[in-house]
Amino acid sequence: MSKVSANIARKRRHARIRARVSGSPTMPRLCVFRSLSNIYAQIIDDAGGVTLVSTGSLNAEIKKQAGAKNKTQIAESVGSLLAQNAHEKGINQVIFDRGGYKYHGRIKALAEAARKAGLKF
């Protein structure tokens, strides 16, 4: 039996999650991707195949604030900026797709910041 890499295991978990989680025009999907150094989030309408709102740690507004922040604090900034942009587009409620990652650390920080900024999921 061979050992499965962490990324392959994450992709398997994500496939299981995506089998039951889908965004709609009334309740789009908040999808999160985390790399070693950055984090990205987008709100997607799966029925139309359209990304409605997206942001990440490479966004100009967040890079200006990044200075001495750690990755978890940057993830919080991404979550709050995403929620603000979603409210501007009239999106108040989403389905959370953690992308196969554990609800811990940067993923949890992003989700809680988005909730605190008024996004419901």
MARVEXLO-931954 format. One record per residue (C-alpha): residue number from 1; residue in three letters; x, y, z. Coordinates in Angstrom, 3 decimals. Example, Ala and Ser with C-alpha at 12.3 -4.5 7.8 and 13.67 -1.06 7.14 Angstrom:
BEGIN
+-----+------+----------+----------+----------+
| pos | code |     east |    north |       up |
+-----+------+----------+----------+----------+
|   1 |  ALA |   12.300 |   -4.500 |    7.800 |
|   2 |  SER |   13.670 |   -1.060 |    7.140 |
+-----+------+----------+----------+----------+
//
This chain:
BEGIN
+-----+------+----------+----------+----------+
| pos | code |     east |    north |       up |
+-----+------+----------+----------+----------+
|   1 |  MET |    0.000 |    0.000 |    0.000 |
|   2 |  SER |    1.451 |    3.360 |   -1.006 |
|   3 |  LYS |    1.270 |    6.521 |    1.007 |
|   4 |  VAL |   -1.050 |    9.182 |   -0.420 |
|   5 |  SER |    0.325 |   12.725 |   -0.540 |
|   6 |  ALA |   -1.455 |   15.423 |    1.410 |
|   7 |  ASN |   -2.521 |   17.288 |   -1.735 |
|   8 |  ILE |   -4.043 |   14.172 |   -3.319 |
|   9 |  ALA |   -5.951 |   13.497 |   -0.089 |
|  10 |  ARG |   -7.190 |   17.114 |   -0.086 |
|  11 |  LYS |   -8.362 |   16.782 |   -3.680 |
|  12 |  ARG |  -10.285 |   13.622 |   -2.781 |
|  13 |  ARG |  -11.957 |   15.393 |    0.151 |
|  14 |  HIS |  -12.759 |   18.335 |   -2.112 |
|  15 |  ALA |  -14.360 |   16.029 |   -4.700 |
|  16 |  ARG |  -16.592 |   14.538 |   -1.982 |
|  17 |  ILE |  -17.574 |   18.013 |   -0.802 |
|  18 |  ARG |  -18.280 |   19.258 |   -4.340 |
|  19 |  ALA |  -20.560 |   16.290 |   -4.976 |
|  20 |  ARG |  -23.045 |   17.750 |   -2.483 |
|  21 |  VAL |  -22.202 |   21.481 |   -2.438 |
|  22 |  SER |  -23.250 |   23.624 |   -5.371 |
|  23 |  GLY |  -23.879 |   27.332 |   -5.722 |
|  24 |  SER |  -27.024 |   28.806 |   -7.224 |
|  25 |  PRO |  -28.011 |   32.334 |   -8.258 |
|  26 |  THR |  -29.893 |   32.789 |   -4.959 |
|  27 |  MET |  -27.162 |   31.214 |   -2.800 |
|  28 |  PRO |  -23.739 |   31.158 |   -4.497 |
|  29 |  ARG |  -20.747 |   29.111 |   -3.318 |
|  30 |  LEU |  -17.821 |   30.693 |   -1.426 |
|  31 |  CYS |  -14.783 |   28.722 |   -2.596 |
|  32 |  VAL |  -11.391 |   28.989 |   -0.866 |
|  33 |  PHE |   -7.961 |   28.052 |   -2.205 |
|  34 |  ARG |   -4.876 |   28.138 |   -0.001 |
|  35 |  SER |   -1.309 |   27.910 |   -1.261 |
|  36 |  LEU |    1.787 |   27.932 |    0.902 |
|  37 |  SER |    2.115 |   31.707 |    0.779 |
|  38 |  ASN |   -1.245 |   33.088 |   -0.417 |
|  39 |  ILE |   -4.987 |   32.583 |   -0.001 |
|  40 |  TYR |   -7.733 |   33.233 |   -2.531 |
|  41 |  ALA |  -11.517 |   33.278 |   -2.229 |
|  42 |  GLN |  -14.245 |   33.592 |   -4.803 |
|  43 |  ILE |  -18.025 |   33.569 |   -4.812 |
|  44 |  ILE |  -19.312 |   31.413 |   -7.663 |
|  45 |  ASP |  -22.714 |   30.816 |   -9.254 |
|  46 |  ASP |  -22.333 |   27.192 |  -10.386 |
|  47 |  ALA |  -25.625 |   27.183 |  -12.298 |
|  48 |  GLY |  -24.387 |   29.951 |  -14.588 |
|  49 |  GLY |  -20.713 |   29.010 |  -14.345 |
|  50 |  VAL |  -19.824 |   32.565 |  -13.346 |
|  51 |  THR |  -17.496 |   34.015 |  -10.709 |
|  52 |  LEU |  -19.414 |   36.847 |   -9.072 |
|  53 |  VAL |  -16.786 |   38.185 |   -6.644 |
|  54 |  SER |  -13.158 |   37.246 |   -6.098 |
|  55 |  THR |  -10.234 |   38.439 |   -4.051 |
|  56 |  GLY |   -7.006 |   37.122 |   -2.643 |
|  57 |  SER |   -3.907 |   37.992 |   -0.711 |
|  58 |  LEU |   -2.321 |   39.372 |   -3.912 |
|  59 |  ASN |   -5.048 |   42.032 |   -4.189 |
|  60 |  ALA |   -3.585 |   45.567 |   -4.215 |
|  61 |  GLU |   -5.670 |   46.720 |   -1.210 |
|  62 |  ILE |   -4.562 |   43.780 |    0.908 |
|  63 |  LYS |   -0.917 |   43.991 |   -0.157 |
|  64 |  LYS |   -0.847 |   47.606 |    1.084 |
|  65 |  GLN |   -2.097 |   46.498 |    4.517 |
|  66 |  ALA |    0.040 |   43.319 |    4.648 |
|  67 |  GLY |    3.216 |   44.928 |    6.012 |
|  68 |  ALA |    3.988 |   43.106 |    9.259 |
|  69 |  LYS |    0.901 |   40.861 |    9.270 |
|  70 |  ASN |    1.161 |   37.100 |    9.414 |
|  71 |  LYS |   -0.680 |   34.785 |    6.991 |
|  72 |  THR |   -3.654 |   34.286 |    9.309 |
|  73 |  GLN |   -4.172 |   38.036 |    9.677 |
|  74 |  ILE |   -3.947 |   38.444 |    5.891 |
|  75 |  ALA |   -6.604 |   35.713 |    5.517 |
|  76 |  GLU |   -8.856 |   37.741 |    7.835 |
|  77 |  SER |   -8.350 |   40.782 |    5.594 |
|  78 |  VAL |   -9.255 |   38.701 |    2.530 |
|  79 |  GLY |  -12.444 |   37.471 |    4.225 |
|  80 |  SER |  -13.617 |   40.927 |    5.237 |
|  81 |  LEU |  -12.808 |   42.440 |    1.811 |
|  82 |  LEU |  -14.657 |   39.593 |    0.088 |
|  83 |  ALA |  -17.717 |   40.178 |    2.273 |
|  84 |  GLN |  -17.655 |   43.919 |    1.521 |
|  85 |  ASN |  -17.422 |   43.279 |   -2.226 |
|  86 |  ALA |  -20.236 |   40.717 |   -1.984 |
|  87 |  HIS |  -22.517 |   43.200 |   -0.207 |
|  88 |  GLU |  -21.852 |   45.743 |   -2.968 |
|  89 |  LYS |  -23.075 |   43.135 |   -5.493 |
|  90 |  GLY |  -26.127 |   42.331 |   -3.356 |
|  91 |  ILE |  -24.903 |   38.945 |   -2.096 |
|  92 |  ASN |  -25.723 |   38.334 |    1.559 |
|  93 |  GLN |  -25.840 |   34.550 |    1.893 |
|  94 |  VAL |  -23.463 |   31.887 |    0.529 |
|  95 |  ILE |  -22.621 |   28.195 |    0.838 |
|  96 |  PHE |  -19.114 |   27.668 |    2.228 |
|  97 |  ASP |  -16.784 |   25.380 |    0.259 |
|  98 |  ARG |  -13.576 |   24.954 |    2.242 |
|  99 |  GLY |  -11.864 |   23.252 |   -0.702 |
| 100 |  GLY |  -10.995 |   20.062 |    1.158 |
| 101 |  TYR |   -8.923 |   21.940 |    3.734 |
| 102 |  LYS |   -9.529 |   21.452 |    7.438 |
| 103 |  TYR |  -11.607 |   24.192 |    9.060 |
| 104 |  HIS |   -8.588 |   25.460 |   10.937 |
| 105 |  GLY |   -6.033 |   28.265 |   10.799 |
| 106 |  ARG |   -6.233 |   30.479 |    7.709 |
| 107 |  ILE |   -9.445 |   28.881 |    6.385 |
| 108 |  LYS |  -11.187 |   29.455 |    9.716 |
| 109 |  ALA |   -9.841 |   33.027 |    9.947 |
| 110 |  LEU |  -11.139 |   33.877 |    6.466 |
| 111 |  ALA |  -14.581 |   32.368 |    7.172 |
| 112 |  GLU |  -15.001 |   34.065 |   10.547 |
| 113 |  ALA |  -13.906 |   37.449 |    9.148 |
| 114 |  ALA |  -16.447 |   37.117 |    6.318 |
| 115 |  ARG |  -19.157 |   36.250 |    8.856 |
| 116 |  LYS |  -18.152 |   39.182 |   11.042 |
| 117 |  ALA |  -18.387 |   41.501 |    8.019 |
| 118 |  GLY |  -22.004 |   40.369 |    7.502 |
| 119 |  LEU |  -21.859 |   37.425 |    5.076 |
| 120 |  LYS |  -24.153 |   34.570 |    6.162 |
| 121 |  PHE |  -23.325 |   30.882 |    5.666 |
+-----+------+----------+----------+----------+
//
